[in-house]
């Protein structure tokens, strides 16, 4: 989401430590390989 924001909502009652760990590992790969550059940073207008 623009500008440079990732929204995550780990909830202690619903997410395990392992699930949070996996998400962080995937985010590290996305950031190090700059995979996010493949996607347009545009939003449609809802009127």
Secondary structure, DSSP 8 states (H G I E B T S, - for coil): -TTT-------TTT--HHHHHHHHHHHHHHHHTTGGGGS--------
